[in-house]
Amino acid sequence: INAEYGAKMSLQEEKLFLGLDSSTQSLKLLVIDQNLKLLNEWSTFVVFDDELPHYKTKGGAIRDSDGLTITAPTLLWVEALDLLLQKLKEKNFPFSKVVAISGSGQQHGSVYWKKGTRENILKKLKPNVKLIDQLKDGFSIKDSPIWMDSSTSEHCKALEEKMGGPHQVSNKTGSRCYERFTGQQIAKISRKYPSEYKNTERISLVSSFMCSLLIGDYAPIDYGDGSGMNLMHYQNHSWIPEALAYAGENLGSLLGDLSPGHGIAGKISSYFVETFGFSEECRVVVWSGDNPCSVAGLCLDSGDVAVSLGTSDTVFATMADPNPSPEEGHVFCNPVDPSLYMSLICYKNGSLTREDIRDKYASGSWDKFTQILQKTPPGNDKHFGFFFKEAEITPRVSRGYFRFIGDKLFESSPDKDVPFPKSGDLEEGYRDVRAVIEGQFISMYLHANKVGVRIDPKSSRVLVTGGASLNSGILQVLSDVFGVPVLTGDVPNSACLGACYRAFHGFTCFKEGKLVPFFSVIGKDKISFKVAASPNPDVRETYQKMVLDYSVLEQKLTKI
């Protein structure tokens, strides 16, 4: 922590900052003190499926029989907040010491408040009566569309046509039209449920919805989460009239104002003061999306690239000069610095695909997998692999395992896979182990550059989280492909921790009466990352050429 701000707060009694994360499957809470120390004893969570089974969700969602429509009950999130704070109360948590709260919400989901709810319910919440009992009739649409939904293809096409094509959409909103983005979800609701839409007085994102519950009034949408709607101009921080006009009547007034990520939404509602003992001076900093909050949680600096190696792989970075793509990836506003942006690239095929190749060609052992990586040469003697156990979104390619030797294609099904032919002294399957790792990381490097991420071999770093961050062989390939050091650290929930840091930062800005740079308040070295792999300069040229070859082959695949 910056000494100046730490000293100001340390001279007084303990101050606490709450960060919440309303994710797909759970609601979590972390607490830090005025020295930015994480107080693990107060960490609390509610797992939706297990603790609120009457909503009958699986993985926090309800899947329609059409296989495309995926929603979550709005009241599930309300009741989860009731339960979370009750758990904290039972731990004798000192609510009165909390000076600021912020939060993270799953991106793209939308909530539809019924006309009259603000004046008759939200601003008049009765203390010691559960929120769920007071808000049960407060929503015009009972089930909120969430990010997993893919039922809005027709609205994607229509909005792109209205705005002049995917190039125009991405140039203005930071992304081409995606089915899960909120604008398309609203367009579907306004047409499929016109009477319910007309009975709506406010539409919130999950982030601004949870924030609204805390302040007892409608909270603004922040720039970072607003970037994931295809409705907001990501550079001007304003709603786009033609996009609003397509999505729904009078939509601008239904969405309300936009806010920078450090803005104060308001004081905490008297309901929480009287029910739980919060201070009436406690401020609520506007909430943001989970991906933007992860930027804050990882203390991601300009030039750094974060790679999350999970079920799906994610690459994100901060940048000053974005280059939105009409084909892939996203550019969002940076939640901690209104002058910067963040890029985000998602891959469906992450750990499950790596594990499939491990099981087939490394006897199901990560140790053997690593040994094979060490025995095979960087560049794999021009053996390229595109392994898609599921249909991929970056790039858009159907399910299948596609192998190239030079430019000759060998295609097989993941269910009936045929490895590269044996070559030289290497055993069958060895080429495949290296090909799956090189292919995934070369794709990350290629597509990150396409959306404007600039990787400087002299100053950039790759920060890695997720299960595969423990594998030294995999990390060495990542370091060699990017040509920069790879660092790992223990960040169990970067979005929730980021919400804590954003609460601290937003409160500091409020007290100072101006925007204070995030890193002057939250130190850049707050997260303890350690170098796990350093690039081998002898293979730099090999991978630079491989990136060019890979790009050509990828183009071929997208046309199959």
Buried (B, 14 or more C-beta within 10 A) or exposed (E): BBEEBBEBBBEEEEBBBBBBBBBBBBBBBBBBBBEBEBBEEBBBBBEBBEBBEEBEBEEBBBBEEEEBBBBBBBBBBBBBBBBBBBBBEEEEBEBBBBBBBBBBBBBBBBBBBBEEBBEEBBBEBEEEEBBBEBBBEBBBBEBBBBBBBBBBEEBBEBBBEBBEEBBBBBBBBBBBBBBBBBBBBBBBBBEEBEEBBEBBBBBBBBBBBBBBBBBBBBBBBBBBBBBBBBBBBBBEBEBBEEBBEBBBEEBBEBBBEBBBBBBBBBBBBBBBBBBBBBBEEBBBBBBBBBBBBBBBBBBBBBBBBBBBBBEBBBBBBBBEEBBBBBBBBBBBBBBBBBEBBBBBBBBBBBBEBBBBBBEBBBEEEBEBBBBBBEEBEBBBBEBBBBBBBBEBBBBEBEBBBBBBBEEEBBEEEBEEBEBBEEEEEBEEBBBBBBBBBBBBBBBBBBBBBBBBBBBEEEEBBBBBBBBBBEBBBBBBBBBBBBBBBBBBBEBEBBBBBBBBBBBBBBBBBBBEEEBBEBBBBBBEEBBEBEEBBEBBEEBBEBBEEBBEBBBEBBEEBEEE
